[in-house]
């Protein structure tokens, strides 16, 4: 996002989801090119970066869950997965979204 608007993480996520829905509505899919920027209400939203980062984040969480050896690592991975799950569900509600 540009225009130096300061948003909290939840609001920022909602903007990215809205941009993804806009992109999906126009393009008919969610395969956003890595460098794509979506314009919404005069703001440039780096949608390609968001999609890439989000997919990498999910993969990192899954790997952490699979490789956790100690109770502390297991709990840390569980917390990360719990925190991410709401966002994952929201993205999965968009027709065409793929991990």
C-alpha positions as CSV (number, residue, x, y, z in Angstrom):
1,X,0.0,0.0,0.0
2,X,1.2,3.4,-0.7
3,X,0.1,6.9,0.4
4,X,1.8,6.4,3.7
5,X,-1.4,5.3,5.4
6,X,-0.8,3.6,8.7
7,X,-3.1,0.6,9.3
8,X,-3.2,-2.0,12.0
9,X,-2.5,-5.6,10.8
10,X,-6.2,-6.7,10.7
11,X,-7.3,-3.7,8.7
12,X,-4.4,-4.1,6.3
13,X,-5.3,-7.8,5.8
14,X,-8.9,-6.7,5.1
15,X,-7.6,-4.3,2.4
16,X,-5.6,-7.1,0.8
17,X,-8.6,-9.4,0.8
18,X,-10.7,-6.8,-0.7
19,X,-8.1,-6.2,-3.4
20,X,-7.9,-9.9,-4.0
21,X,-11.7,-10.1,-4.4
22,X,-11.5,-7.2,-6.8
23,X,-8.7,-8.9,-8.8
24,X,-10.7,-12.2,-8.8
25,X,-13.8,-10.5,-10.0
26,X,-12.0,-8.9,-12.9
27,X,-9.6,-11.7,-13.9
28,X,-11.7,-14.8,-12.9
29,X,-8.9,-16.4,-10.9
30,X,-6.6,-15.8,-7.9
31,X,-3.2,-16.5,-9.6
32,X,-1.8,-13.1,-9.0
33,X,1.5,-12.3,-10.7
34,X,4.3,-11.7,-8.1
35,X,4.8,-8.1,-9.0
36,X,1.1,-7.2,-9.5
37,X,-0.2,-4.0,-7.9
38,X,-3.9,-3.6,-7.5
39,X,-5.4,-0.1,-7.3
40,X,-8.3,0.4,-4.9
41,X,-9.8,3.8,-3.9
42,X,-6.6,5.5,-5.2
43,X,-4.3,3.3,-3.2
44,X,-1.7,1.0,-4.8
45,X,-1.8,-2.4,-3.1
46,X,1.1,-4.8,-3.7
47,X,-1.2,-7.8,-4.1
48,X,1.3,-10.1,-5.7
49,X,3.6,-9.6,-2.7
50,X,0.8,-10.3,-0.3
51,X,-0.3,-13.5,-2.0
52,X,3.3,-14.8,-2.2
53,X,4.0,-13.9,1.5
54,X,0.8,-15.4,2.7
55,X,1.4,-18.7,0.9
56,X,5.0,-18.8,2.3
57,X,3.7,-18.0,5.8
58,X,1.3,-21.0,5.7
59,X,4.0,-23.3,4.4
60,X,6.3,-22.2,7.2
61,X,3.6,-22.8,9.8
62,X,3.0,-26.3,8.4
63,X,6.7,-27.2,8.4
64,X,7.1,-25.9,12.0
65,X,4.2,-28.0,13.1
66,X,5.6,-31.1,11.4
67,X,9.2,-30.6,12.7
68,X,8.4,-29.5,16.3
69,X,10.3,-31.7,18.7
70,X,10.0,-30.1,22.1
71,X,6.8,-29.1,24.0
72,X,7.8,-25.5,23.6
73,X,8.2,-25.8,19.8
74,X,4.9,-27.7,19.5
75,X,3.1,-24.9,21.5
76,X,4.7,-22.1,19.5
77,X,3.7,-23.8,16.2
78,X,0.2,-24.4,17.6
79,X,-0.1,-20.8,18.5
80,X,1.1,-19.6,15.1
81,X,-1.4,-22.0,13.4
82,X,-4.3,-20.8,15.6
83,X,-3.5,-17.1,14.9
84,X,-3.3,-17.8,11.1
85,X,-6.3,-20.0,10.8
86,X,-8.9,-17.2,10.7
87,X,-7.1,-15.5,7.8
88,X,-6.6,-18.8,6.0
89,X,-10.4,-19.5,6.3
90,X,-11.2,-16.0,4.9
91,X,-8.9,-16.5,1.9
92,X,-10.3,-20.0,1.3
93,X,-13.7,-18.5,1.1
94,X,-12.7,-16.7,-2.1
95,X,-13.5,-18.8,-5.1
96,X,-10.4,-19.8,-6.9
97,X,-8.0,-19.3,-4.0
98,X,-5.3,-22.0,-3.9
99,X,-2.5,-22.5,-1.5
